[in-house]
Amino acid sequence: MQRERSYRAWCSALAIVMVAGAFSNAFANPKERIDFWRNNYVELTAADDPRVERAHDIFERILHAAGRTLGVVPRLFILKRDPMNIALPIAIPDGWVIISKGTLDICYRDPVYGDDRLAFVLAHELAHQLKGDFWHMQFFQALEASKSRGDQPRQTLEEIGLGLRRTDDIWAKELQADEHGIVYAAMAGFRTHAMITGDGQVNFFQEWVDALNPERVGAAYQGKSHPAPQQRVTAVKARLHQVVSKTDAFEIGLHFYQAGEYARAIRAFEKFLEYFPSREVYLNLAASHHQLALQLRQMQQPENRLLPFKLSLAVDPDTRARRITFRRTQRPQVRFQEHVDKAIGFYEMAKSLDPNYALSYNNLGCAYIVNGEPFKAIATLQDGLKLSPDAPEMLNNLGAAFFQANLADLAKSHLHKASILDANYAAPLFNLGKVAYEERQRGEARRHWRAYLRLDAVSPWAKLVRQYDKGLRSWAALRTLPQPADEHIKEVSVAMFEDEIPKAWGAPGSVRSLLLEEEPLTVRHYPQGIMTFAQDEEIVMIFAEPVYRGKSARGVAIGSGQAKVIDQYSTPSRILKMTQGETWVYDKVGISFQLRQGRVVSWLLF
């Protein structure tokens, strides 16, 4: 009997929603398109509020990490005022995520974690967008319709809220969007502990609901169609430990990749892949296999090695291949083929999950070049150029593929175009020199290589140029850099032991372990914005987070420009193009800097 009454009550509530939806049917379709919002609300611009530019940058970072569905290009629109006093975050079917100024106000109440909290809110809505879940629109339309009728009793709102509250499907969708939002934010490099903490000191869900005007939901919507704040926190906390441990695997994989520890990076990314298959992890897993394949290729008859092309994804000529170990029964060629095949397979998977992501095409084209399949590389890179027509890296790689296919004129035209598009991009100059050298045009090769050395006089590639052209050995001599003490962060350096960390650091805010090998990797997060990674109590990496206020041994700090990095450390041995930005790696020093928009946002000692 009780079940029958509950069923009838639910049917009544559902009928109310359907009636309200029918009443507002004339308005439903317009609200699902951005034109409605543009025509009825004023857009908040960067001139009105400097946080707008930050919001769009955060949205792009989240989007790069989350990927997109075929045929939909998610974009962000910010309203100058809150519609019906609702601090609005909502995803609409034509690809837009709409927030209002009130959303920014709530997120940035805590200026330290403002970016991280906004990242979660945007990631949560992108999760709805990627799942094609727009139930918020139904509620918003019903709410607006009921408010537009003066004779609509307040009980209607309560019954709408009651009906939605009883929908287990909505509960599941919100909690899944929370979980995916945390993962997307972590993959984009934001701090997940900005949402909730184990000690209860941080509870953004509660702050969010407390900050909302009650008119957001009438008296009924608040906390009913969405999980109540405490319920939501309890549910997310139950999963958060597992989620954070898995996102640890992704972040550790990135750090190992930056440090050139590709085998370890593969193990970390594989662990994350078991939990959250996505374009981003497939791309990074592919790149790790790709880099390992390049190292193995260099181990094959190094004395007879040909002058290589400098691709956008390439290993240095004097790579640290000595770190690679393999069974005696497996020659480098066998291992090379295994890893390059896996790289190609994972790139293809990343491309299938997001056919509009140009980096997948670029890296896949490089893998085909390395595997001696130039025509597949050409087809792949040309598809990529349709997405990013003026990408110098793609044109540079395409030039190498054309030359490998014995189409020298097309090779040179694409390399020249890449060089013209970015006068500071050195790779096409190196490759034009290689093409001329292979064609026995030594004077032409020297002309291009001189231009290359003006941009890069110190990297292993510059050293290779001088090996092939003795006339350039005394040209653009290496600048002598000061030899400071070993890199360290607050008196702690790599290879020290955890019990040597000064007491002044204080106790770590969190300690987590990740089992990648026989000995687990222990991750300690300190309040000053420092993370240590240790195995068998020996520190293998130290990470300076964006909030760290110290400097590197040569005076580079968070916020330093790339010119400062070059001045103090010279040209990096590797530049990694990643979703999170560029990583400049200095292998001999054991440090890598993560840059975004030309400025240092973090660095890693390894």
C-alpha positions in Angstrom: 0.0 0.0 0.0 2.8 2.3 0.9 4.6 1.6 -2.3 1.3 2.3 -4.2 1.0 5.7 -2.5 4.6 6.5 -3.2 4.2 5.5 -6.8 1.1 7.7 -7.2 2.8 10.7 -5.5 5.7 10.3 -7.9 3.4 10.1 -10.9 1.7 13.2 -9.7 5.0 15.1 -9.4 6.1 13.8 -12.8 2.8 15.0 -14.3 3.4 18.4 -12.8 6.8 18.6 -14.4 5.4 17.4 -17.7 2.6 20.0 -17.6 5.0 22.7 -16.7 7.2 21.5 -19.5 4.3 21.5 -22.0 3.3 25.0 -20.9 6.8 26.2 -21.6 7.2 24.2 -24.7 7.3 27.3 -26.8 10.3 28.5 -24.8 12.1 25.1 -24.4 13.9 24.9 -27.7 15.2 28.5 -27.7 16.8 28.0 -24.3 18.7 25.0 -25.6 20.6 27.3 -28.0 23.1 30.0 -27.2 21.2 32.6 -29.2 18.5 32.7 -26.5 21.1 33.6 -23.9 22.9 36.1 -26.1 19.7 37.9 -26.9 18.2 38.0 -23.4 21.3 38.4 -21.2 24.4 40.7 -21.3 27.7 38.9 -21.6 30.3 39.5 -18.9 33.6 40.5 -20.6 37.2 40.8 -19.4 36.8 44.6 -19.5 34.0 44.2 -16.9 35.8 41.7 -14.7 39.4 40.4 -15.0 38.3 37.0 -13.7 36.6 36.4 -17.1 39.9 35.8 -18.9 41.0 33.4 -16.2 37.7 31.6 -16.5 38.1 31.1 -20.2 41.7 29.9 -19.7 40.6 27.4 -17.1 37.8 26.2 -19.3 40.2 25.5 -22.2 42.5 23.6 -19.9 39.7 21.5 -18.6 38.4 20.9 -22.1 41.8 19.7 -23.3 41.9 17.2 -20.5 38.3 16.0 -20.8 38.1 15.8 -24.6 34.9 16.3 -26.6 32.2 14.4 -28.3 31.9 14.2 -32.1 30.1 17.2 -33.6 30.1 19.3 -30.5 32.6 22.0 -29.6 32.1 23.0 -26.0 32.4 26.7 -25.3 31.9 29.0 -22.3 29.5 32.0 -22.0 29.4 34.1 -18.9 26.4 36.2 -17.9 26.7 39.6 -16.4 23.8 39.0 -14.0 22.3 35.9 -12.4 19.0 34.9 -14.1 16.2 34.8 -11.5 18.9 35.2 -8.9 20.5 31.9 -9.8 24.3 31.7 -9.7 24.0 29.7 -12.9 26.3 26.9 -14.1 24.4 24.9 -16.8 25.3 22.9 -19.9 23.0 23.3 -22.9 22.7 20.8 -25.9 24.4 22.9 -28.5 27.7 22.7 -26.8 27.8 25.7 -24.5 28.4 25.8 -20.8 26.8 28.9 -19.3 27.8 30.4 -15.9 27.0 33.8 -14.4 29.0 36.3 -12.4 27.6 34.8 -9.2 29.5 31.6 -9.9 32.7 33.5 -10.1 31.9 35.4 -6.9 31.3 32.1 -5.0 34.4 30.3 -6.3 36.7 33.3 -5.6 35.6 33.9 -2.1 38.8 31.9 -1.3 41.4 33.6 -3.6 43.9 30.8 -3.0 41.7 28.1 -4.3 39.5 30.2 -6.6 40.9 28.8 -9.8 40.7 25.2 -8.6 37.1 25.6 -7.4 36.0 27.2 -10.7 37.8 24.4 -12.5 35.7 21.8 -10.6 32.5 23.7 -11.4 33.3 23.9 -15.1 34.5 20.3 -15.2 31.3 19.2 -13.5 29.2 20.9 -16.3 31.5 19.5 -19.0 30.9 16.0 -17.6 27.2 16.6 -18.1 27.9 17.9 -21.6 30.0 14.9 -22.6 27.3 12.5 -21.3 24.5 14.4 -23.1 22.9 14.9 -19.8 20.7 18.1 -19.8 18.2 17.4 -17.0 19.0 20.9 -15.6 17.3 22.4 -18.7 14.0 20.6 -17.9 14.0 21.9 -14.4 15.0 25.4 -15.4 12.2 25.6 -18.0 9.6 24.3 -15.6 10.7 26.7 -12.9 10.6 29.7 -15.3 7.1 28.6 -16.6 5.7 28.3 -13.2 7.0 31.7 -12.2 5.6 33.3 -15.3 2.1 32.4 -14.2 0.9 34.6 -11.4 -1.7 32.1 -10.3 0.8 29.2 -10.0 0.8 28.1 -6.3 4.1 27.8 -4.5 3.2 24.1 -3.9 4.0 23.4 -7.5 7.6 24.2 -6.9 7.7 22.0 -3.9 6.1 19.1 -5.8 8.6 19.6 -8.7 11.4 19.5 -6.3 9.9 16.4 -4.5 9.6 14.5 -7.7 13.1 15.3 -8.8 14.4 14.4 -5.3 13.0 10.9 -5.7 14.7 10.3 -9.0 17.6 8.0 -8.3 18.9 8.6 -11.8 19.4 12.3 -11.1 21.3 11.4 -7.9 23.5 9.1 -9.9 24.1 11.7 -12.6 25.1 14.4 -10.1 27.5 12.2 -8.2 29.0 10.9 -11.4 29.5 14.5 -12.6 31.2 15.2 -9.3 33.6 12.3 -9.7 34.4 13.1 -13.3 34.7 16.7 -12.5 37.4 16.0 -9.9 39.2 13.7 -12.4 39.1 16.2 -15.2 40.3 19.0 -12.9 43.2 16.8 -11.7 44.2 15.8 -15.2 44.3 19.5 -16.1 46.6 20.2 -13.2 44.2 21.7 -10.6 44.2 20.8 -6.9 41.4 18.5 -6.0 41.8 19.1 -2.2 40.3 22.6 -2.9 36.9 20.9 -2.8 36.8 18.9 0.4 39.4 17.6 2.8 39.4 14.7 5.1 39.6 16.8 8.3 36.4 18.7 7.3 38.2 22.1 7.2 37.2 22.5 3.5 33.7 21.8 2.3 33.1 23.6 -1.0 29.8 21.9 -1.6 28.3 23.3 1.6 29.8 26.7 0.9 28.2 26.6 -2.6 24.7 25.9 -1.5 24.9 28.3 1.5 25.9 31.1 -0.9 23.0 30.5 -3.2 19.9 32.7 -3.0 16.9 30.6 -1.9 15.1 31.7 -5.1 17.5 29.5 -7.0 15.1 26.6 -6.2 12.2 28.2 -4.5 11.9 26.6 -1.2 12.0 23.1 -2.7 14.9 22.9 -5.1 17.6 23.7 -2.6 19.4 20.5 -1.9 16.6 18.2 -3.2 17.1 17.6 -6.8 20.8 17.8 -6.3 22.1 15.7 -3.4 22.1 17.7 -0.2 25.5 19.2 0.6 26.3 16.8 3.5 25.0 13.9 1.5 27.0 15.0 -1.5 30.1 15.4 0.5 29.7 12.0 2.2 29.1 10.3 -1.1 32.1 12.0 -2.8 34.3 11.4 0.2 33.6 7.7 0.0 34.9 7.8 -3.5 37.4 10.6 -3.2 40.2 8.6 -1.6 40.1 6.2 -4.5 39.7 8.9 -7.0 42.6 10.9 -5.7 44.8 7.8 -5.5 44.0 7.1 -9.2 44.6 10.7 -10.2 47.9 10.4 -8.3 48.8 7.7 -10.9 48.1 10.1 -13.7 50.1 12.9 -12.2 53.0 10.6 -11.3 53.0 9.3 -14.9 53.4 12.9 -16.1 56.3 13.5 -13.8 58.1 10.3 -14.8 57.5 11.2 -18.5 59.0 14.7 -17.9 62.0 13.0 -16.2 62.6 10.7 -19.1 61.6 7.6 -17.0 59.3 6.3 -19.7 59.0 2.7 -18.5 57.8 4.0 -15.1 55.5 6.5 -16.8 53.9 3.6 -18.7 53.2 1.7 -15.5 51.6 4.7 -13.9 49.4 5.6 -16.9 48.4 1.9 -17.3 47.2 2.0 -13.7 45.2 5.1 -14.3 43.8 3.6 -17.5 42.2 0.8 -15.6 40.2 3.3 -13.7 39.4 6.1 -16.2 39.9 5.3 -19.9 40.1 8.7 -21.7 41.7 10.4 -24.6 44.3 12.1 -22.4 45.6 9.0 -20.8 45.8 7.1 -24.1 47.7 10.0 -25.6 50.2 10.1 -22.7 50.6 6.3 -22.7 51.2 6.4 -26.4 53.8 9.2 -26.1 55.6 7.2 -23.4 55.9 4.1 -25.6 56.9 6.4 -28.5 59.7 7.9 -26.5 60.9 4.6 -25.3 60.9 3.3 -28.9 63.0 6.3 -29.9 65.6 5.5 -27.2 65.7 1.9 -28.3 66.2 2.9 -32.0 69.3 4.9 -31.0 70.8 1.8 -29.4 70.8 0.0 -32.8 74.2 0.3 -34.4 74.9 3.8 -33.0 78.1 4.2 -34.9 76.3 3.9 -38.2 73.3 6.0 -37.2 72.0 8.4 -39.8 71.5 12.1 -39.2 67.9 12.1 -37.8 65.1 14.5 -38.4 64.2 16.8 -35.6 60.5 16.1 -35.2 58.1 17.7 -32.7 58.3 14.5 -30.7 61.9 13.4 -30.7 64.6 12.1 -28.4 67.9 13.9 -28.1 70.9 12.6 -30.0 72.7 11.8 -26.8 69.7 10.4 -25.0 69.9 8.7 -21.7 69.3 5.3 -23.3 71.7 3.7 -20.8 68.8 3.5 -18.4 67.0 1.0 -20.5 67.3 -2.6 -19.5 65.9 -5.6 -21.3 66.1 -9.4 -21.3 69.0 -10.9 -23.2 66.7 -12.7 -25.5 65.2 -9.4 -26.7 67.3 -7.3 -29.0 66.7 -3.5 -29.2 65.0 -3.9 -32.6 62.4 -6.3 -31.1 61.7 -4.0 -28.2 61.6 -1.0 -30.5 58.9 -2.6 -32.7 56.9 -3.6 -29.6 56.8 -0.1 -28.3 56.3 1.7 -31.6 53.3 -0.6 -32.4 51.8 0.1 -29.0 52.4 3.8 -29.5 50.5 3.7 -32.8 47.7 1.7 -31.3 47.2 4.1 -28.4 47.4 7.2 -30.6 44.7 5.7 -32.8 42.6 5.1 -29.7 43.1 8.7 -28.5 42.1 9.9 -32.0 39.0 7.8 -32.1 37.9 9.2 -28.7 38.3 12.7 -29.9 38.6 13.1 -33.7 39.1 16.9 -33.3 42.2 16.8 -31.2 45.1 17.8 -33.5 47.9 16.7 -31.1 46.8 13.0 -31.6 47.3 13.4 -35.4 50.6 15.1 -34.9 52.1 12.5 -32.6 50.7 9.6 -34.6 52.3 11.1 -37.8 55.7 11.2 -35.9 55.3 7.5 -34.9 54.6 6.5 -38.5 57.7 8.4 -39.6 59.8 6.5 -37.0 58.3 3.3 -38.1 59.2 3.9 -41.8 55.7 4.4 -43.0 55.9 7.8 -44.7 52.6 7.7 -46.7 50.6 6.8 -43.6 52.4 9.7 -41.8 51.5 12.1 -44.7 47.8 11.1 -44.7 47.6 11.4 -40.9 49.4 14.8 -40.7 47.3 16.2 -43.6 44.2 15.2 -41.7 45.6 17.0 -38.7 46.3 20.1 -40.7 42.6 20.3 -41.5 42.1 20.9 -37.8 45.1 23.2 -37.3 46.1 24.6 -40.7 49.0 26.8 -39.5 50.6 24.6 -36.9 54.4 24.8 -37.4 55.0 21.5 -35.6 52.6 19.7 -37.9 54.2 21.3 -41.1 57.7 20.4 -39.8 56.7 16.8 -39.3 55.0 16.7 -42.7 58.1 18.0 -44.4 60.1 15.1 -42.8 57.5 12.6 -44.0 57.6 13.9 -47.6 61.4 13.6 -47.7 61.1 10.1 -46.4 58.7 9.4 -49.2 61.3 10.8 -51.7 59.2 13.9 -52.4 62.0 16.4 -51.7 60.3 19.5 -53.2 57.2 19.1 -51.1 59.4 18.4 -48.0 61.3 21.7 -48.5 58.1 23.7 -49.1 56.5 22.5 -45.9 59.7 23.1 -43.9 60.0 26.6 -45.3 56.4 27.3 -44.4 56.9 26.1 -40.8 59.9 28.3 -40.4 58.1 31.4 -41.8 55.1 30.8 -39.5 57.3 30.8 -36.4 60.7 32.5 -36.8 61.7 31.2 -33.3 61.0 27.6 -34.1 64.3 26.0 -34.7 63.4 22.4 -35.8 62.5 23.2 -39.5 65.9 25.0 -39.9 67.7 21.9 -38.6 65.7 19.7 -41.0 66.2 22.0 -44.0 69.9 21.6 -43.3 69.5 17.8 -43.1 67.7 17.7 -46.5 70.4 19.8 -48.1 73.1 17.7 -46.5 71.5 14.5 -47.8 71.3 16.1 -51.3 75.0 16.9 -51.0 74.4 20.6 -51.1 76.9 21.4 -48.3 76.8 25.2 -48.7 73.0 25.2 -48.4 73.1 22.9 -45.4 75.6 25.2 -43.7 73.3 28.2 -44.4 70.3 26.6 -42.7 72.4 25.2 -39.8 73.9 28.6 -39.1 70.4 30.0 -38.8 69.6 27.0 -36.5 72.6 27.7 -34.3 71.4 31.3 -33.8 68.3 29.9 -32.1 69.9 26.9 -30.4 73.7 27.0 -29.8 73.9 24.6 -26.8 71.5 21.6 -27.1 72.6 18.1 -28.2 71.1 19.0 -31.6 73.5 21.9 -31.9 76.3 19.6 -31.0 75.2 17.2 -33.7 75.3 20.0 -36.3 78.9 20.7 -35.4 79.7 17.1 -35.8 78.4 17.0 -39.3 79.8 20.4 -40.4 83.3 20.9 -39.0 83.3 24.5 -40.3 80.7 25.4 -37.7 82.6 24.0 -34.7 84.0 27.4 -33.8 80.9 29.3 -34.9 78.4 30.4 -32.2 80.6 29.0 -29.4 78.8 27.6 -26.4 78.0 30.1 -23.7 79.6 29.2 -20.4 77.0 28.9 -17.7 77.8 29.3 -14.0 78.0 26.0 -12.1 75.9 26.4 -9.0 75.3 23.9 -6.3 73.0 21.0 -7.1 69.4 21.7 -7.6 67.4 21.5 -4.3 64.2 22.7 -2.8 64.5 24.1 0.7 67.8 22.1 1.3 66.4 18.9 0.0 67.6 17.3 -3.2 66.9 14.1 -5.2 68.6 11.0 -3.8 68.3 12.2 -0.2 66.3 10.1 2.2 63.0 11.1 3.7 64.3 11.2 7.3 66.7 14.0 6.1 63.9 16.4 5.4 64.2 19.4 7.7 61.8 19.6 10.6 61.0 23.2 9.5 59.0 21.7 6.6 56.4 20.6 9.2 54.3 17.5 8.9 52.9 16.6 5.4 49.3 17.4 4.9 48.8 14.0 3.2 50.7 10.8 2.6 49.7 8.4 0.0 51.3 5.3 -1.5 51.0 3.9 -5.1 52.2 0.4 -6.0 53.8 0.6 -9.4 56.7 -1.7 -8.8 57.8 -4.1 -6.0 58.5 -1.1 -3.7 55.6 1.4 -3.5 56.0 5.0 -4.4 55.2 7.3 -1.4 53.8 10.7 -2.2 54.0 13.4 0.5 52.3 16.7 0.1 53.7 19.6 2.3 51.8 22.8 3.1 54.4 25.1 1.4 53.4 23.7 -2.0 56.1 20.9 -2.1 55.5 17.3 -3.1 58.1 14.5 -2.6 58.1 11.1 -4.3 60.1 8.4 -2.6 60.8 4.8 -3.1 62.2 2.7 -0.3 62.6 6.0 1.6 64.9 7.5 -1.1 63.5 10.6 -2.7 63.3 10.2 -6.5 61.5 13.4 -7.5 60.6 16.7 -5.8 57.8 18.9 -7.2 57.4 22.6 -6.7 53.6 23.4 -7.0 52.2 26.7 -8.4 51.8 28.0 -4.8 55.5 27.5 -3.9 57.3 30.7 -3.1 60.9 29.7 -3.3 63.4 29.7 -6.2 65.5 27.2 -8.1 69.2 27.1 -7.6 69.6 29.6 -10.4 66.9 32.0 -9.3 63.9 30.9 -11.3 60.6 31.3 -9.5 56.9 30.6 -10.1 55.8 33.3 -12.5 59.3 33.8 -14.1 59.2 34.3 -17.9 60.7 31.9 -20.3 63.5 34.4 -21.1 64.6 34.1 -17.5 64.7 30.3 -17.8 66.8 30.5 -21.0 69.1 33.1 -19.5 69.9 30.9 -16.5 69.6 27.4 -17.9 70.1 28.0 -21.7 68.2 26.0 -24.3 66.4 22.9 -22.9 67.4 19.5 -24.0 63.8 18.6 -24.6 60.6 20.6 -25.0 57.5 18.5 -24.4 54.2 19.7 -25.8 51.5 18.6 -23.4 47.9 19.4 -22.6 49.0 21.1 -19.5 51.3 23.4 -21.4 55.0 23.1 -22.4 57.6 21.3 -20.3 61.2 22.4 -20.7 63.5 19.6 -19.6 67.2 20.0 -18.7 68.3 16.4 -18.4 71.9 17.0 -17.3 70.8 19.4 -14.5 67.9 17.1 -13.5 65.2 19.8 -13.6 62.1 20.5 -15.8 60.0 23.6 -15.8 56.3 23.6 -16.7 55.3 26.8 -18.6 52.0 28.1 -19.5 51.6 31.2 -21.6 55.3 31.8 -21.5 55.6 31.7 -17.7 56.8 29.1 -15.2 53.9 27.5 -13.2 55.8 24.7 -11.5 59.0 22.7 -11.7 60.3 19.2 -11.0 63.6 17.9 -9.8 64.5 14.4 -10.8 
